[in-house]
Amino acid sequence: MSKVRKPPSPRKTNQLRIIAGKWRSRRILFPDVDGLRPTGDRLRETLFNWIGMELPGARCLDAFAGSGVLGLEALSRGAGEAVLLDCNPVVYRTLTATVAQLEAGAGAAVICADAEQWLRRRGDQAPFDIIFLDPPFASDVLPEIVPLIHGQDWLAPGGLVYIETASDVSVAVPQDWSRIKERSAGGVVCRLYRRI
């Protein structure tokens, strides 16, 4: 007599969890969109160990939000504000729903805009204390974005910039951005810079 096997449980592929803070262990959803590659738990844990002391009250920009996990993790851990940018309308709708579900309130601003175009319109907005740059690996936007952040003075003095790229990509940064941390894992390299 053969045993009847249960089919394996389906994996929940489009979910991430927030690691720590007020939304600890909360799951957030993200859509199937080309190029959307959320930062995994291990790298995210490393990043937030690096910047943990800087988070309370910080103003953050997640310039290529995608899943929104970097900006939302920052808010969960005490950041005062997070601006989540993404140019994809499907991603924007998902992020908006996630922010509402978390009851993030005025601390989270979700904006449907191209990062480069949005950054060109500096206006009278305050600079950011922490900027997350984690664009889709297939894009080649960092050579335009990094000088724009520097030239438009988007980063506060002493502020931090996190850049995540494929391991074979190098990024030119301004002279007043000092690399303070770097880590490689599975074809990905993440670097943390401080404006000096």
Secondary structure as GFF3:
##gff-version 3
##sequence-region A 1 196
A	DSSP	beta_strand	15	17	.	.	.	ID=ss1
A	DSSP	beta_strand	27	29	.	.	.	ID=ss2
A	DSSP	alpha_helix	41	51	.	.	.	ID=ss3
A	DSSP	three_ten_helix	52	54	.	.	.	ID=ss4
A	DSSP	beta_strand	59	62	.	.	.	ID=ss5
A	DSSP	alpha_helix	69	76	.	.	.	ID=ss6
A	DSSP	beta_strand	81	86	.	.	.	ID=ss7
A	DSSP	alpha_helix	89	102	.	.	.	ID=ss8
A	DSSP	three_ten_helix	105	107	.	.	.	ID=ss9
A	DSSP	beta_strand	108	112	.	.	.	ID=ss10
A	DSSP	alpha_helix	115	120	.	.	.	ID=ss11
A	DSSP	beta_strand	128	133	.	.	.	ID=ss12
A	DSSP	alpha_helix	142	151	.	.	.	ID=ss13
A	DSSP	beta_strand	155	166	.	.	.	ID=ss14
A	DSSP	beta_strand	177	185	.	.	.	ID=ss15
A	DSSP	beta_strand	188	195	.	.	.	ID=ss16
###
